[in-house]
Structures are given as C-alpha cells and as structure tokens.
Amino acid sequence: MGYSGDSAGRAARSKRADARRNEETLLDAAAAVFVASGVEAPVRDIAAKAGVGMGTIYRHFPTRADLIVAVYRHQVEACAEAGPALLASSETPHAALARWIDLFVDFLVTKHGLAAVLQSDNTGFETLHSYFLDRLLPVCTQLLDAAAAAGEIGSDVEAYQLMRGVGNLCIGAEHDPRYDARRLVGLLIAGLRRRD
C-alpha cells in the first residue's frame, strides 16, 4: 500500500513541476512580447510565442493586469537569480554588472508599462515596488561590491543611485524611436570603470 501512495505522491509532484514549468514558459513568452511590443500587446502574440492557446493564458491570468503583475514578479525573480550566476560565469565582475544591467533594462520596460496599467491601484503598485527594491538592491550591491573589490570601479557607487539612474534613462524610451536608452545605459556602465 505504501508503494501506491509513494507513486501517487511522485505523480502529484511531477504534475506540479510540469504546471510550474508551463507557467514559467508562458511568463517568459509574455515578458519577451512585452519588452518587444509593450504591455498592451495582443494576448494572441503571447499565446503564439508560448505555443499555447489563448484559453490557457486566460485560465492562468483572467485579466491583463494579472498577467502583467505575474510577469513583473517573474522578471524580478529572474533578475535576482541572474546576479550571482553572472558573477560566477562572467570574465570580470564589471562584465557581470553590465550583463545584469542589460537584464534590468528589459525588466524596466515592463515595469513602466505596469505602472500605467495599475494607476488606479496605488497600494498594489507600491507593494510591488517595495518587493522589487527588497529583491534587487542586494543583488546590485553584490555586483558593485565585487567590481569595486576587483579594482574595476570606485567603491563610492551605491546600488540605489545606479538603479535609479538607469531607470531614469529608460523612462519614455519606448515611445521615441530616436532615443536609444540601452546605448545610454551602456555608456553609464562603461563610465563606472576606473581609468587609473
């Protein structure tokens, strides 16, 4: 009898893992579409990218706001997890920082869209903003500390200031084809390097 119970438990865990993977695939697809086309992109574009039917998306996320909030949280977690992984795999801490900031810029595109969607729900947006700072400030601090310890940048750069500066460079970029926020952010990160 214990065997069939173990088997049922494994099956349930496997089903939960599959459901989590499917949701991750859907959120990855939605994030990519939002970055490329904005948060008002048609759900059919997200469904096509994820390889699922539109009903699957609506079953998981009944409203666009539900989907955007889920993508926002998904991107925060991906950004948080990427920091240590990039530090371990990049040639230098400064290279890890540059690659992480690139991911952060993708996240900011979605975040700006989210702000517009959630204008009527200030409390919800403030909660998400606090969550974003709690998760990402320590990661950015870790990357900056590693680059400073390696002598690549000065030790006077604060994570909050850098993230705020990057955020300000990205505001409105999606509405102006003549403005390349990613290029400006790249110049900012290159400018952190010590010249001596």
C-alpha positions as CSV (number, residue, x, y, z in Angstrom):
1,M,0.0,0.0,0.0
2,G,2.8,2.3,0.8
3,Y,4.1,1.9,-2.7
4,S,1.0,3.2,-4.4
5,G,0.9,6.1,-2.0
6,D,4.5,6.9,-2.9
7,S,3.7,6.6,-6.6
8,A,0.7,9.0,-6.2
9,G,2.9,11.5,-4.4
10,R,5.5,11.4,-7.1
11,A,2.8,11.8,-9.8
12,A,1.4,14.8,-7.9
13,R,4.8,16.4,-7.5
14,S,5.6,15.7,-11.2
15,K,2.3,17.3,-12.2
16,R,3.0,20.4,-10.0
17,A,6.5,20.6,-11.5
18,D,5.1,20.4,-15.1
19,A,2.5,23.1,-14.2
20,R,5.3,25.4,-12.8
21,R,7.4,24.8,-15.9
22,N,4.4,25.6,-18.2
23,E,3.7,28.8,-16.3
24,E,7.4,29.8,-16.5
25,T,7.3,29.2,-20.2
26,L,4.2,31.3,-20.5
27,L,5.7,34.1,-18.4
28,D,9.0,34.1,-20.3
29,A,7.0,34.4,-23.6
30,A,4.8,37.2,-22.1
31,A,7.9,39.1,-20.9
32,A,9.6,38.8,-24.3
33,V,6.5,40.1,-26.0
34,F,6.0,43.0,-23.5
35,V,9.7,44.0,-23.9
36,A,9.4,44.0,-27.7
37,S,5.8,45.4,-28.1
38,G,4.7,46.9,-24.8
39,V,2.2,45.6,-22.2
40,E,-0.7,46.3,-24.5
41,A,0.5,43.6,-27.0
42,P,-2.3,41.2,-28.1
43,V,-2.7,38.1,-26.0
44,R,-2.6,36.1,-29.2
45,D,1.0,37.2,-29.7
46,I,1.9,35.9,-26.3
47,A,0.0,32.6,-26.9
48,A,1.8,32.1,-30.2
49,K,5.2,32.7,-28.6
50,A,4.5,30.4,-25.7
51,G,3.0,27.7,-28.0
52,V,-0.3,27.6,-26.1
53,G,-3.9,28.5,-26.8
54,M,-5.3,31.9,-25.6
55,G,-7.6,30.0,-23.3
56,T,-4.6,28.7,-21.4
57,I,-3.4,32.2,-20.7
58,Y,-6.9,33.4,-19.6
59,R,-7.2,30.4,-17.3
60,H,-4.0,31.3,-15.5
61,F,-4.4,35.1,-15.8
62,P,-8.0,36.2,-16.1
63,T,-7.1,39.9,-16.6
64,R,-4.2,41.7,-18.4
65,A,-3.3,43.2,-15.0
66,D,-3.0,39.7,-13.5
67,L,-0.7,38.7,-16.3
68,I,1.4,41.9,-16.1
69,V,1.8,41.6,-12.3
70,A,2.9,37.9,-12.7
71,V,5.4,38.9,-15.5
72,Y,6.7,41.6,-13.2
73,R,7.3,39.2,-10.3
74,H,8.8,36.6,-12.7
75,Q,11.2,39.2,-14.1
76,V,12.2,40.4,-10.6
77,E,13.0,36.8,-9.6
78,A,14.9,36.1,-12.8
79,C,16.9,39.4,-12.3
80,A,17.6,38.5,-8.7
81,E,18.8,35.0,-9.6
82,A,20.9,36.2,-12.5
83,G,23.2,38.4,-10.4
84,P,25.1,35.6,-8.6
85,A,25.0,33.4,-11.8
86,L,26.6,36.1,-13.9
87,L,29.2,36.8,-11.2
88,A,30.2,33.1,-11.4
89,S,30.2,32.9,-15.2
90,S,31.5,36.2,-16.4
91,E,35.1,37.1,-17.2
92,T,35.1,40.0,-14.7
93,P,32.7,41.5,-12.1
94,H,32.3,44.6,-14.3
95,A,31.2,42.3,-17.2
96,A,28.7,40.6,-14.9
97,L,27.4,44.0,-13.8
98,A,27.0,45.2,-17.5
99,R,25.1,42.0,-18.4
100,W,22.9,42.2,-15.3
101,I,22.1,45.9,-16.0
102,D,21.0,44.8,-19.5
103,L,18.5,42.3,-18.0
104,F,17.4,45.1,-15.6
105,V,16.7,47.4,-18.6
106,D,14.4,44.7,-20.1
107,F,12.6,44.5,-16.7
108,L,12.2,48.3,-16.6
109,V,10.4,48.3,-19.9
110,T,7.8,46.0,-18.4
111,K,7.7,47.9,-15.1
112,H,6.9,51.2,-16.8
113,G,4.0,49.5,-18.6
114,L,2.9,48.0,-15.4
115,A,2.7,51.5,-13.7
116,A,0.3,52.7,-16.4
117,V,-1.9,49.6,-16.1
118,L,-2.0,49.8,-12.3
119,Q,-2.6,53.6,-12.0
120,S,-5.9,53.0,-10.2
121,D,-4.3,50.6,-7.7
122,N,-1.6,52.7,-6.0
123,T,-1.4,50.3,-3.0
124,G,-0.8,47.3,-5.2
125,F,1.9,49.1,-7.2
126,E,3.6,50.3,-4.0
127,T,3.7,46.8,-2.7
128,L,5.3,45.6,-5.9
129,H,7.8,48.4,-5.9
130,S,8.9,47.5,-2.4
131,Y,9.2,43.9,-3.4
132,F,11.4,45.0,-6.4
133,L,13.7,47.0,-4.2
134,D,13.9,44.3,-1.5
135,R,14.9,41.7,-4.1
136,L,17.1,43.7,-6.5
137,L,19.0,46.2,-4.4
138,P,21.1,43.5,-2.6
139,V,21.9,41.8,-6.0
140,C,23.1,45.1,-7.5
141,T,25.1,45.8,-4.3
142,Q,26.8,42.4,-4.6
143,L,27.8,43.1,-8.2
144,L,29.0,46.6,-7.4
145,D,31.0,45.3,-4.4
146,A,32.6,42.6,-6.5
147,A,33.6,45.1,-9.2
148,A,35.0,47.5,-6.6
149,A,36.9,44.7,-4.8
150,A,38.4,43.8,-8.2
151,G,39.5,47.4,-8.6
152,E,37.4,47.8,-11.8
153,I,35.2,50.6,-10.4
154,G,35.3,53.0,-7.4
155,S,33.8,52.0,-4.1
156,D,31.5,55.0,-3.9
157,V,28.8,53.8,-6.3
158,E,25.6,53.0,-4.5
159,A,23.2,50.4,-5.9
160,Y,20.1,52.6,-5.3
161,Q,21.6,55.5,-7.2
162,L,22.7,53.3,-10.1
163,M,19.4,51.6,-10.4
164,R,17.5,54.9,-10.1
165,G,19.8,56.4,-12.8
166,V,19.3,53.5,-15.1
167,G,15.5,53.7,-14.5
168,N,15.5,57.4,-15.3
169,L,17.4,56.8,-18.6
170,C,14.7,54.3,-19.6
171,I,11.6,56.5,-18.9
172,G,9.7,57.1,-22.1
173,A,12.3,55.3,-24.3
174,E,9.7,53.0,-25.8
175,H,7.8,56.0,-27.3
176,D,10.7,57.7,-29.0
177,P,12.4,55.8,-31.8
178,R,15.2,58.3,-32.0
179,Y,16.2,57.7,-28.4
180,D,18.3,54.5,-27.6
181,A,18.1,54.1,-23.8
182,R,20.1,50.9,-23.9
183,R,23.0,52.7,-25.6
184,L,22.9,55.5,-22.9
185,V,22.8,52.9,-20.1
186,G,25.8,51.1,-21.7
187,L,27.7,54.4,-21.6
188,L,26.8,54.9,-18.0
189,I,28.1,51.4,-17.0
190,A,31.2,51.9,-19.1
191,G,31.8,55.2,-17.4
192,L,31.9,53.5,-14.0
193,R,35.2,51.8,-14.9
194,R,38.3,53.2,-13.2
195,R,40.7,54.9,-15.6
196,D,43.9,54.7,-13.4
